[in-house]
Amino acid sequence: MIKSKISNNSKILILGGCRSGKSSQALQLAENMGPRRIFVATCVPHDKEMQRRVDLHRHERGDSWTTREVPLDLAGTIRKTGSSADVMLVDCLTLWLSNLLMENDDEARIKESIRDLAQAVGSAACGVILVSNEVGAGIVPENRLARHYRDLAGWTNQAMAAVCDRVVWTVAGIPVTIKPSPQECAP
C-alpha cells in the first residue's frame, strides 16, 4: 500500500505487468478516497473465460461500488459522472486501447482520444485512479498491429502520467511510487 498522503481529488496512474497486483492496489486506494465509488470497466468479454474474470472482479468489489461498462468513451464518462463520485477507478487503459483499435485503426483519431482522456482526467471533479499495463518492456513484436498497439499504450501511459499527481509502478504485488519522486513522498 502507498504510504504517503493521498488526497480525495488525487489523479493516480497505476502501471505494471500482467498479474502484478495493480488492480488490487487501485481498489485499496479507492476504498480510502470516499464512499461514492464508480468502477469504470473497459473490458468487453468476448468469451466465457473473460466473462468469468469480469464476474470475479465484480464480486471482489462488492456492492459498495457502482459499475459503468465503458468500452470507448472514457473521457465523456469522466466528465458526465465525475461530479457524482468521490473517486472513479478506470480498469484498464490497455483494454480501452484494444477497443479503440477494433473500432477504428486511425492513429490520429486514437491519439485524439488519448489527449481527450488526459484532459478529462486532469480536470475531473473527483479523484481518478487509472490502471494500465506496461507492454513496452519486452521484445519488439513481430507484426505491425502488435507494434502499433505497443506504441499507443506507451503514448497513453505517458499522457496519463503527465496529468496525474501520482504514478505507481507495481511489481510482484509491490507498489513503487515513481511520481512524485520517492524523496517527495517522505514524511
Backbone as ProteinMPNN parsed JSONL, in Angstrom:
{"seq_chain_A": "MIKSKISNNSKILILGGCRSGKSSQALQLAENMGPRRIFVATCVPHDKEMQRRVDLHRHERGDSWTTREVPLDLAGTIRKTGSSADVMLVDCLTLWLSNLLMENDDEARIKESIRDLAQAVGSAACGVILVSNEVGAGIVPENRLARHYRDLAGWTNQAMAAVCDRVVWTVAGIPVTIKPSPQECAP", "coords_chain_A": {"N_chain_A": [[0.834, -1.186, 0.0], [0.475, 2.249, -0.754], [2.158, 4.618, 1.13], [2.333, 7.409, 1.514], [0.513, 10.537, 1.753], [-2.659, 10.632, 0.271], [-4.795, 12.615, -1.482], [-8.341, 13.304, -1.596], [-8.988, 14.161, -4.118], [-7.078, 13.229, -5.804], [-5.219, 12.307, -8.712], [-4.306, 9.379, -10.085], [-2.077, 7.127, -11.576], [-1.682, 3.757, -12.109], [0.621, 1.472, -12.965], [1.848, -1.576, -14.452], [2.891, -4.972, -15.058], [1.203, -7.887, -16.396], [-0.842, -9.441, -13.997], [0.467, -8.223, -11.867], [-0.494, -7.036, -9.613], [-1.666, -4.598, -9.773], [-4.445, -3.889, -10.083], [-5.552, -4.689, -7.629], [-4.142, -2.994, -5.923], [-5.138, -0.537, -6.834], [-7.856, -0.759, -6.131], [-7.63, -0.85, -3.295], [-6.6, 1.717, -2.77], [-8.706, 3.324, -3.74], [-10.802, 2.612, -2.033], [-10.259, 4.1, 0.191], [-10.776, 6.682, -0.497], [-13.267, 7.739, -0.337], [-16.87, 7.203, -0.033], [-18.482, 7.203, -2.315], [-18.035, 5.504, -4.958], [-17.056, 4.824, -8.224], [-16.656, 2.321, -10.533], [-15.105, 2.016, -13.538], [-15.363, -0.001, -16.094], [-13.558, -1.291, -18.761], [-13.436, -3.559, -20.23], [-14.606, -5.743, -22.733], [-16.159, -8.608, -22.66], [-15.415, -11.291, -24.674], [-15.478, -13.997, -24.643], [-16.087, -17.031, -22.714], [-14.18, -17.407, -20.692], [-13.14, -14.828, -20.262], [-15.463, -13.572, -19.429], [-15.84, -14.879, -16.998], [-13.684, -13.811, -15.58], [-14.458, -11.115, -15.449], [-16.811, -11.373, -13.925], [-15.699, -12.361, -11.522], [-14.084, -10.174, -10.718], [-16.088, -8.254, -10.339], [-17.445, -9.395, -8.19], [-15.392, -9.308, -6.255], [-15.217, -6.55, -5.824], [-17.639, -5.936, -4.61], [-20.783, -4.679, -3.219], [-20.483, -1.991, -2.683], [-19.687, -0.45, -4.731], [-20.418, 1.369, -7.705], [-20.855, 0.278, -10.939], [-19.77, 1.054, -14.174], [-19.917, 0.16, -17.472], [-17.787, 0.823, -19.927], [-16.61, 0.788, -22.878], [-15.456, 2.538, -24.776], [-15.892, 5.491, -24.57], [-14.309, 6.94, -22.437], [-13.438, 9.511, -21.616], [-15.777, 11.079, -21.889], [-17.418, 9.774, -20.025], [-16.069, 10.27, -17.606], [-16.311, 13.042, -17.509], [-19.132, 13.33, -17.416], [-19.989, 11.869, -15.134], [-18.249, 12.338, -13.053], [-18.731, 14.338, -11.123], [-20.55, 13.172, -9.457], [-19.242, 11.387, -7.903], [-16.825, 10.292, -5.454], [-14.535, 9.061, -6.131], [-13.289, 7.718, -9.167], [-12.51, 4.709, -10.673], [-10.69, 3.515, -13.257], [-10.39, 0.685, -15.123], [-9.244, -1.271, -17.581], [-6.712, 0.823, -19.078], [-5.298, -0.283, -21.228], [-6.98, -2.261, -22.243], [-9.005, -0.557, -23.088], [-7.641, 0.757, -25.163], [-7.372, -1.409, -26.925], [-10.049, -1.74, -27.594], [-10.517, 0.7, -28.921], [-8.808, 0.383, -31.128], [-10.03, -1.799, -32.374], [-12.391, -0.618, -33.12], [-11.633, 1.473, -34.863], [-8.81, 1.842, -36.721], [-7.395, 4.23, -36.973], [-4.728, 6.161, -36.452], [-4.44, 8.927, -35.858], [-6.982, 9.598, -34.922], [-7.176, 7.928, -32.676], [-5.072, 8.944, -31.117], [-6.145, 11.459, -30.627], [-8.285, 10.716, -28.996], [-6.814, 9.82, -26.801], [-5.583, 12.226, -25.973], [-7.92, 13.635, -25.306], [-8.889, 12.083, -23.193], [-6.799, 12.471, -21.336], [-7.149, 15.198, -20.811], [-9.699, 15.166, -19.659], [-9.257, 13.605, -17.359], [-7.369, 15.195, -16.006], [-8.914, 17.429, -15.356], [-10.969, 16.459, -13.838], [-13.682, 16.349, -11.507], [-13.542, 14.723, -9.337], [-11.547, 12.284, -7.504], [-9.386, 10.28, -9.507], [-8.443, 7.108, -10.503], [-6.339, 5.371, -12.54], [-5.738, 2.366, -14.241], [-3.225, 0.617, -15.904], [-1.491, -1.413, -18.268], [1.977, -2.029, -18.592], [3.406, -2.467, -21.506], [5.613, -2.209, -23.08], [8.098, -3.1, -22.24], [9.143, -5.461, -23.048], [10.161, -7.708, -25.687], [10.46, -6.55, -29.119], [7.508, -6.63, -30.896], [6.603, -8.96, -33.534], [4.748, -8.322, -35.517], [2.956, -5.759, -37.372], [0.505, -4.732, -36.252], [0.688, -5.433, -33.521], [3.005, -3.995, -32.81], [2.101, -1.41, -33.293], [0.017, -1.254, -31.393], [1.535, -1.538, -29.021], [3.041, 0.842, -29.156], [0.974, 2.771, -29.017], [0.017, 2.199, -26.436], [2.232, 2.956, -24.922], [2.303, 5.73, -25.506], [-0.153, 6.449, -24.428], [0.21, 5.845, -21.683], [2.249, 7.684, -21.084], [0.919, 10.133, -21.537], [-1.107, 10.023, -19.596], [0.412, 9.825, -17.259], [1.556, 12.341, -17.25], [-0.573, 14.034, -16.52], [-1.342, 13.106, -14.081], [-1.149, 13.206, -10.481], [0.239, 11.333, -9.148], [2.177, 8.48, -9.867], [2.383, 5.047, -9.991], [4.363, 2.221, -10.042], [3.823, -1.137, -10.256], [5.111, -4.111, -9.094], [5.282, -7.531, -8.796], [3.28, -7.459, -6.85], [4.115, -5.38, -5.27], [3.896, -2.009, -4.68], [5.551, 0.71, -6.174], [6.246, 3.967, -5.853], [6.696, 6.277, -8.397], [6.204, 8.814, -9.211], [5.009, 11.453, -7.304], [8.596, 11.881, -6.922], [10.346, 9.426, -4.883], [11.646, 10.82, -2.813], [10.063, 13.09, -2.508], [7.845, 11.985, -1.348], [8.463, 11.344, 1.222], [7.823, 11.412, 4.774]], "CA_chain_A": [[0.0, 0.0, 0.0], [1.188, 3.514, -0.803], [2.14, 5.15, 2.482], [2.222, 8.857, 1.595], [-0.839, 11.105, 1.762], [-3.433, 10.672, -0.962], [-5.957, 13.484, -1.286], [-9.565, 12.772, -2.196], [-9.094, 14.578, -5.516], [-5.851, 12.798, -6.474], [-5.23, 11.625, -10.004], [-3.282, 8.36, -9.881], [-1.877, 6.119, -12.613], [-1.032, 2.551, -11.595], [1.157, 0.69, -14.069], [2.515, -2.83, -14.122], [2.687, -6.07, -15.997], [0.068, -8.776, -16.146], [-0.878, -10.074, -12.675], [1.45, -7.581, -10.992], [-1.159, -6.537, -8.416], [-2.089, -3.209, -9.97], [-5.883, -3.712, -9.835], [-5.756, -4.778, -6.176], [-3.615, -1.741, -5.374], [-6.089, 0.52, -7.182], [-9.042, -0.933, -5.283], [-7.293, -0.439, -1.929], [-6.521, 3.177, -2.734], [-10.039, 3.891, -3.947], [-11.617, 2.359, -0.846], [-9.939, 5.129, 1.177], [-10.979, 8.017, -1.072], [-14.657, 8.159, -0.177], [-17.857, 6.135, -0.207], [-19.127, 7.219, -3.641], [-17.008, 4.943, -5.832], [-17.505, 4.333, -9.531], [-15.698, 1.488, -11.245], [-15.316, 2.126, -14.981], [-14.823, -1.222, -16.694], [-13.378, -1.143, -20.201], [-13.394, -4.884, -20.846], [-15.748, -6.322, -23.436], [-15.864, -10.058, -22.648], [-15.751, -11.946, -25.944], [-15.529, -15.442, -24.462], [-16.501, -17.442, -21.364], [-13.084, -17.207, -19.739], [-13.088, -13.406, -19.932], [-16.669, -13.284, -18.659], [-15.572, -15.342, -15.628], [-12.803, -12.812, -14.966], [-15.294, -9.939, -15.166], [-17.683, -11.731, -12.797], [-14.86, -12.452, -10.325], [-13.721, -8.808, -10.316], [-17.302, -7.602, -9.827], [-17.67, -9.977, -6.864], [-14.348, -8.774, -5.371], [-15.53, -5.151, -5.479], [-18.786, -5.905, -3.713], [-21.917, -3.798, -3.503], [-20.203, -0.596, -2.364], [-19.249, 0.184, -5.974], [-21.273, 1.487, -8.884], [-20.056, -0.114, -12.094], [-20.128, 1.55, -15.505], [-19.19, -0.544, -18.525], [-17.49, 1.876, -20.893], [-15.519, 0.308, -23.72], [-14.854, 3.545, -25.65], [-15.971, 6.913, -24.207], [-13.847, 7.18, -21.075], [-13.422, 10.953, -21.331], [-17.166, 11.511, -21.698], [-17.911, 9.204, -18.771], [-15.455, 11.021, -16.509], [-16.927, 14.371, -17.481], [-20.561, 13.256, -17.064], [-20.296, 11.265, -13.836], [-17.238, 12.672, -12.054], [-19.254, 15.16, -10.029], [-21.391, 12.349, -8.577], [-18.382, 10.38, -7.28], [-15.624, 10.697, -4.727], [-13.429, 8.502, -6.903], [-13.585, 6.847, -10.309], [-11.4, 3.814, -10.96], [-10.768, 3.036, -14.638], [-9.587, -0.527, -15.25], [-7.915, -0.723, -17.685], [-6.478, 1.627, -20.275], [-4.835, -1.085, -22.362], [-8.182, -2.845, -22.867], [-9.643, 0.562, -23.785], [-6.925, 0.924, -26.438], [-7.778, -2.519, -27.8], [-11.39, -1.416, -28.089], [-10.378, 1.775, -29.905], [-8.212, -0.196, -32.338], [-11.041, -2.631, -33.025], [-13.401, 0.304, -33.661], [-11.083, 2.234, -35.981], [-7.352, 1.808, -36.619], [-6.88, 5.523, -37.403], [-3.83, 6.613, -35.393], [-4.742, 10.313, -35.47], [-8.211, 9.574, -34.13], [-6.863, 7.315, -31.382], [-4.284, 9.917, -30.353], [-7.086, 12.487, -30.165], [-8.988, 10.12, -27.848], [-5.855, 9.813, -25.691], [-5.498, 13.624, -25.495], [-9.207, 13.965, -24.693], [-8.921, 11.41, -21.898], [-5.869, 13.168, -20.439], [-7.782, 16.458, -20.399], [-10.816, 14.838, -18.762], [-8.683, 13.163, -16.085], [-6.75, 16.345, -15.352], [-9.911, 18.39, -14.872], [-12.069, 15.728, -13.189], [-14.167, 16.891, -10.239], [-13.309, 13.731, -8.283], [-10.32, 11.53, -7.657], [-9.396, 9.315, -10.607], [-7.371, 6.121, -10.496], [-6.245, 4.696, -13.828], [-4.918, 1.153, -14.25], [-2.752, 0.359, -17.255], [-0.384, -2.354, -18.408], [3.214, -1.61, -19.252], [3.632, -3.518, -22.507], [6.781, -1.889, -23.89], [9.346, -3.511, -21.607], [9.566, -6.752, -23.584], [10.741, -7.731, -27.025], [9.712, -5.859, -30.162], [6.608, -7.594, -31.537], [6.942, -9.286, -34.918], [3.791, -7.856, -36.517], [2.65, -4.341, -37.373], [-0.573, -4.4, -35.323], [1.207, -5.528, -32.152], [3.91, -2.855, -32.603], [1.234, -0.223, -33.235], [-0.64, -1.307, -30.088], [2.551, -1.259, -28.005], [3.35, 2.271, -29.229], [-0.182, 3.507, -28.485], [-0.004, 2.014, -24.982], [3.287, 3.816, -24.385], [1.857, 7.132, -25.592], [-1.24, 6.617, -23.458], [0.78, 5.883, -20.341], [2.95, 8.955, -20.931], [-0.065, 11.22, -21.442], [-1.795, 9.948, -18.304], [1.4, 10.144, -16.224], [1.765, 13.786, -17.249], [-1.673, 14.743, -15.849], [-1.596, 12.519, -12.759], [-0.333, 13.66, -9.355], [0.999, 10.202, -8.644], [2.321, 7.333, -10.756], [2.867, 3.909, -9.209], [4.77, 1.04, -10.8], [3.56, -2.286, -9.394], [5.9, -5.271, -9.477], [5.134, -8.66, -7.867], [2.409, -7.044, -5.757], [4.74, -4.305, -4.506], [3.767, -0.707, -5.346], [6.706, 1.592, -6.093], [5.851, 5.288, -6.331], [7.707, 6.901, -9.249], [5.838, 10.233, -9.272], [6.239, 12.24, -7.217], [9.766, 11.061, -6.617], [10.302, 8.897, -3.517], [12.063, 11.854, -1.861], [8.925, 13.977, -2.279], [6.836, 11.246, -0.597], [8.907, 11.106, 2.593], [7.038, 12.181, 5.758]], "C_chain_A": [[0.873, 1.241, 0.0], [1.037, 4.201, 0.542], [1.93, 6.662, 2.541], [0.773, 9.301, 1.407], [-1.447, 11.13, 0.359], [-4.633, 11.572, -0.692], [-7.167, 12.876, -1.996], [-9.708, 13.14, -3.66], [-7.858, 14.161, -6.323], [-6.143, 12.136, -7.814], [-4.044, 10.672, -9.969], [-3.262, 7.393, -11.058], [-1.12, 4.96, -11.987], [-0.674, 1.662, -12.78], [1.737, -0.621, -13.559], [2.26, -3.848, -15.214], [1.451, -6.871, -15.626], [0.221, -9.453, -14.79], [0.166, -9.507, -11.713], [0.843, -7.078, -9.688], [-1.7, -5.129, -8.558], [-3.577, -2.986, -9.693], [-6.191, -3.783, -8.349], [-5.283, -3.508, -5.493], [-4.599, -0.602, -5.63], [-7.345, 0.441, -6.318], [-8.781, -0.49, -3.851], [-7.234, 1.073, -1.805], [-7.909, 3.802, -2.809], [-10.927, 3.729, -2.722], [-11.419, 3.443, 0.212], [-10.195, 6.547, 0.673], [-12.43, 8.475, -1.004], [-15.631, 7.056, -0.5], [-18.526, 6.095, -1.582], [-18.085, 6.818, -4.682], [-17.641, 4.413, -7.114], [-16.364, 3.559, -10.176], [-16.05, 1.566, -12.725], [-14.591, 0.968, -15.638], [-14.738, -1.055, -18.203], [-13.432, -2.466, -20.951], [-14.722, -5.228, -21.529], [-15.473, -7.824, -23.504], [-16.358, -10.719, -23.935], [-15.812, -13.466, -25.824], [-15.856, -15.754, -22.998], [-15.416, -17.193, -20.327], [-13.014, -15.743, -19.314], [-14.326, -12.999, -19.126], [-16.502, -13.738, -17.211], [-14.672, -14.347, -14.89], [-13.601, -11.564, -14.562], [-16.174, -10.208, -13.948], [-16.899, -11.794, -11.486], [-14.489, -11.058, -9.821], [-14.923, -8.061, -9.742], [-17.607, -8.099, -8.407], [-16.656, -9.426, -5.852], [-14.65, -7.35, -4.932], [-16.686, -5.061, -4.498], [-19.804, -4.845, -4.102], [-21.643, -2.322, -3.232], [-19.734, 0.196, -3.585], [-20.405, 0.293, -6.959], [-20.386, 1.158, -10.075], [-20.646, 0.484, -13.364], [-19.275, 0.772, -16.508], [-19.023, 0.414, -19.694], [-16.323, 1.418, -21.772], [-14.803, 1.393, -24.516], [-14.798, 4.96, -25.073], [-15.578, 7.177, -22.752], [-13.894, 8.66, -20.725], [-14.833, 11.461, -21.061], [-17.738, 11.006, -20.385], [-17.342, 9.952, -17.573], [-16.1, 12.397, -16.399], [-18.372, 14.326, -16.971], [-20.804, 12.787, -15.641], [-19.314, 11.631, -12.734], [-17.763, 13.469, -10.878], [-20.14, 14.362, -9.071], [-20.579, 11.281, -7.841], [-17.316, 11.047, -6.422], [-14.39, 10.236, -5.503], [-13.989, 7.652, -8.034], [-12.326, 6.019, -10.564], [-11.613, 3.249, -12.36], [-9.825, 1.855, -14.783], [-10.019, -1.255, -16.519], [-7.736, -0.012, -19.017], [-6.018, 0.801, -21.464], [-5.98, -1.849, -23.028], [-8.945, -1.777, -23.635], [-8.979, 0.789, -25.14], [-7.265, -0.189, -27.423], [-9.141, -2.244, -28.418], [-11.335, -0.323, -29.151], [-9.818, 1.241, -31.216], [-9.205, -1.06, -33.105], [-12.108, -1.768, -33.709], [-12.894, 1.006, -34.923], [-9.577, 2.344, -35.787], [-6.713, 3.111, -37.108], [-6.047, 6.121, -36.267], [-4.146, 8.032, -34.93], [-5.984, 10.372, -34.583], [-7.973, 8.98, -32.741], [-6.053, 8.279, -30.528], [-5.163, 11.067, -29.857], [-7.89, 11.974, -28.97], [-8.093, 10.086, -26.617], [-5.737, 11.222, -25.11], [-6.777, 14.039, -24.778], [-9.324, 13.324, -23.314], [-7.997, 12.112, -20.91], [-6.487, 14.471, -19.937], [-8.908, 16.188, -19.412], [-10.3, 14.402, -17.39], [-8.132, 14.359, -15.325], [-7.742, 17.321, -14.761], [-11.076, 17.734, -14.13], [-12.394, 16.326, -11.822], [-13.892, 15.961, -9.065], [-11.921, 13.13, -8.446], [-10.471, 10.533, -8.794], [-8.185, 8.405, -10.446], [-7.444, 5.371, -11.818], [-5.331, 3.486, -13.687], [-4.516, 0.896, -15.701], [-1.595, -0.636, -17.222], [0.805, -1.656, -19.036], [3.558, -2.724, -20.214], [4.897, -3.293, -23.323], [8.096, -2.368, -23.321], [9.877, -4.841, -22.141], [10.186, -6.621, -24.96], [9.872, -6.941, -28.005], [8.823, -6.889, -30.858], [6.941, -7.776, -33.016], [5.953, -8.758, -35.942], [3.4, -6.398, -36.293], [1.594, -3.965, -36.343], [-0.083, -4.424, -33.875], [2.17, -4.382, -31.845], [3.112, -1.558, -32.468], [0.543, -0.141, -31.866], [0.341, -0.952, -28.97], [2.888, 0.227, -27.976], [2.212, 3.115, -28.661], [-0.268, 3.386, -26.967], [1.061, 2.89, -24.325], [2.891, 5.278, -24.404], [0.746, 7.419, -24.584], [-0.682, 6.742, -22.05], [1.532, 7.188, -20.092], [1.969, 10.117, -20.746], [-0.766, 11.209, -20.091], [-0.832, 10.279, -17.169], [1.617, 11.655, -16.123], [0.671, 14.528, -16.487], [-1.959, 14.211, -14.45], [-0.639, 13.088, -11.717], [0.639, 12.581, -8.924], [1.011, 9.107, -9.71], [2.983, 6.234, -9.94], [3.167, 2.763, -10.165], [4.604, -0.145, -9.864], [4.29, -3.508, -9.948], [5.719, -6.339, -8.404], [4.319, -8.27, -6.635], [2.955, -5.907, -4.91], [4.598, -2.998, -5.266], [5.01, 0.159, -5.104], [6.285, 2.933, -6.687], [6.984, 5.888, -7.147], [7.407, 8.372, -9.513], [4.826, 10.489, -8.176], [7.396, 11.343, -6.83], [9.674, 10.552, -5.178], [10.729, 9.93, -2.461], [10.914, 12.791, -1.526], [7.846, 13.315, -1.434], [7.214, 11.053, 0.868], [8.111, 11.971, 3.576], [7.771, 13.397, 6.275]], "O_chain_A": [[1.898, 1.281, 0.68], [-0.077, 4.355, 1.044], [1.395, 7.158, 3.532], [-0.076, 8.53, 0.959], [-0.826, 11.589, -0.6], [-5.405, 11.315, 0.232], [-7.022, 12.038, -2.885], [-10.472, 12.499, -4.381], [-7.623, 14.689, -7.41], [-7.177, 11.496, -8.006], [-2.9, 11.109, -9.838], [-4.307, 6.9, -11.484], [-0.051, 5.147, -11.405], [-1.544, 1.169, -13.498], [2.072, -0.753, -12.381], [1.513, -3.606, -16.162], [0.752, -6.561, -14.661], [1.288, -9.978, -14.47], [0.683, -10.22, -10.853], [1.572, -6.732, -8.759], [-2.144, -4.529, -7.579], [-3.93, -1.962, -9.108], [-7.013, -3.011, -7.855], [-5.945, -3.0, -4.587], [-4.862, 0.206, -4.739], [-7.836, 1.46, -5.832], [-9.623, 0.178, -3.25], [-7.757, 1.645, -0.849], [-8.24, 4.7, -2.034], [-11.72, 4.617, -2.409], [-12.305, 3.68, 1.033], [-9.858, 7.513, 1.358], [-12.772, 9.513, -1.572], [-15.277, 6.08, -1.162], [-19.077, 5.065, -1.972], [-17.356, 7.655, -5.214], [-18.618, 3.664, -7.09], [-15.257, 4.072, -10.342], [-17.164, 1.223, -13.121], [-13.364, 0.955, -15.729], [-15.729, -0.717, -18.851], [-13.469, -2.482, -22.181], [-15.802, -5.028, -20.972], [-14.653, -8.27, -24.306], [-17.55, -10.708, -24.243], [-16.157, -14.151, -26.787], [-15.895, -14.858, -22.154], [-15.717, -16.807, -19.198], [-12.846, -15.45, -18.13], [-14.229, -12.159, -18.231], [-16.969, -13.063, -16.293], [-14.882, -14.076, -13.707], [-13.429, -11.033, -13.465], [-16.271, -9.373, -13.049], [-17.383, -11.331, -10.453], [-14.571, -10.793, -8.622], [-14.788, -7.32, -8.769], [-17.979, -7.314, -7.535], [-17.021, -9.114, -4.719], [-14.369, -6.98, -3.792], [-16.696, -4.18, -3.638], [-19.708, -4.208, -5.151], [-22.492, -1.481, -3.524], [-19.421, 1.382, -3.475], [-21.261, -0.589, -7.03], [-19.289, 1.701, -10.205], [-21.854, 0.429, -13.596], [-18.05, 0.738, -16.394], [-19.992, 0.771, -20.366], [-15.164, 1.648, -21.425], [-13.65, 1.2, -24.902], [-13.731, 5.574, -25.091], [-16.407, 7.586, -21.94], [-14.349, 9.022, -19.64], [-15.053, 12.198, -20.1], [-18.464, 11.73, -19.704], [-18.069, 10.237, -16.622], [-16.399, 12.856, -15.296], [-18.785, 15.181, -16.188], [-21.739, 13.259, -14.995], [-19.531, 11.263, -11.579], [-17.293, 13.298, -9.754], [-20.445, 14.84, -7.978], [-21.149, 10.378, -7.228], [-16.956, 12.205, -6.634], [-13.359, 10.907, -5.533], [-15.004, 6.97, -7.891], [-11.223, 6.556, -10.659], [-12.612, 2.576, -12.614], [-8.616, 1.988, -14.595], [-11.11, -1.825, -16.522], [-8.503, -0.215, -19.958], [-6.319, 1.151, -22.605], [-5.958, -2.063, -24.24], [-9.476, -2.047, -24.712], [-9.661, 0.99, -26.145], [-7.428, 0.061, -28.618], [-9.362, -2.482, -29.605], [-12.026, -0.407, -30.166], [-10.294, 1.603, -32.292], [-9.221, -1.056, -34.336], [-12.654, -2.145, -34.746], [-13.612, 1.123, -35.916], [-9.122, 2.89, -34.782], [-5.59, 3.087, -37.612], [-6.591, 6.537, -35.244], [-4.122, 8.309, -33.731], [-6.019, 11.119, -33.605], [-8.509, 9.474, -31.749], [-6.319, 8.417, -29.334], [-4.932, 11.591, -28.767], [-8.146, 12.727, -28.031], [-8.57, 10.302, -25.503], [-5.785, 11.396, -23.892], [-6.722, 14.72, -23.755], [-9.805, 13.955, -22.373], [-8.377, 12.327, -19.759], [-6.357, 14.805, -18.759], [-9.053, 16.913, -18.427], [-10.858, 14.798, -16.367], [-8.397, 14.518, -14.133], [-7.443, 17.978, -13.763], [-12.067, 18.399, -13.828], [-11.505, 16.75, -11.084], [-14.001, 16.377, -7.912], [-11.211, 13.429, -9.406], [-11.558, 10.002, -9.02], [-7.057, 8.867, -10.276], [-8.481, 4.808, -12.171], [-4.265, 3.579, -13.077], [-5.348, 0.949, -16.607], [-0.824, -0.684, -16.264], [0.652, -0.797, -19.904], [3.959, -3.809, -19.793], [5.224, -4.115, -24.18], [9.143, -2.057, -23.89], [10.945, -5.293, -21.728], [10.672, -5.557, -25.344], [8.693, -6.697, -27.746], [9.316, -7.902, -31.354], [7.484, -6.88, -33.663], [6.268, -8.738, -37.132], [3.497, -5.874, -35.184], [1.762, -2.978, -35.627], [-0.407, -3.529, -33.095], [2.156, -3.85, -30.735], [3.419, -0.716, -31.625], [0.495, 0.928, -31.257], [0.019, -0.164, -28.081], [3.008, 0.814, -26.901], [2.451, 4.062, -27.912], [-0.589, 4.359, -26.284], [0.811, 3.496, -23.283], [3.116, 5.995, -23.429], [0.705, 8.485, -23.969], [-1.061, 7.648, -21.308], [1.455, 7.74, -18.995], [2.177, 10.98, -19.893], [-0.995, 12.266, -19.502], [-1.221, 10.946, -16.21], [1.836, 12.183, -15.032], [0.951, 15.552, -15.864], [-2.74, 14.809, -13.71], [0.513, 13.408, -12.012], [1.718, 12.865, -8.405], [0.003, 8.841, -10.364], [4.003, 6.452, -9.286], [2.333, 2.386, -10.989], [5.189, -0.157, -8.782], [4.115, -3.887, -11.106], [5.974, -6.081, -7.228], [4.623, -8.693, -5.52], [2.324, -5.509, -3.931], [5.116, -2.871, -6.376], [5.457, 0.316, -3.968], [6.001, 3.026, -7.882], [8.108, 6.001, -6.659], [8.276, 9.101, -9.992], [3.828, 9.77, -8.123], [7.202, 10.186, -6.457], [9.007, 11.165, -4.345], [10.224, 9.91, -1.339], [10.796, 13.242, -0.386], [7.01, 14.01, -0.856], [6.378, 10.643, 1.672], [7.763, 13.111, 3.269], [7.237, 14.134, 7.104]]}, "name": "protein", "num_of_chains": 1, "seq": "MIKSKISNNSKILILGGCRSGKSSQALQLAENMGPRRIFVATCVPHDKEMQRRVDLHRHERGDSWTTREVPLDLAGTIRKTGSSADVMLVDCLTLWLSNLLMENDDEARIKESIRDLAQAVGSAACGVILVSNEVGAGIVPENRLARHYRDLAGWTNQAMAAVCDRVVWTVAGIPVTIKPSPQECAP"}
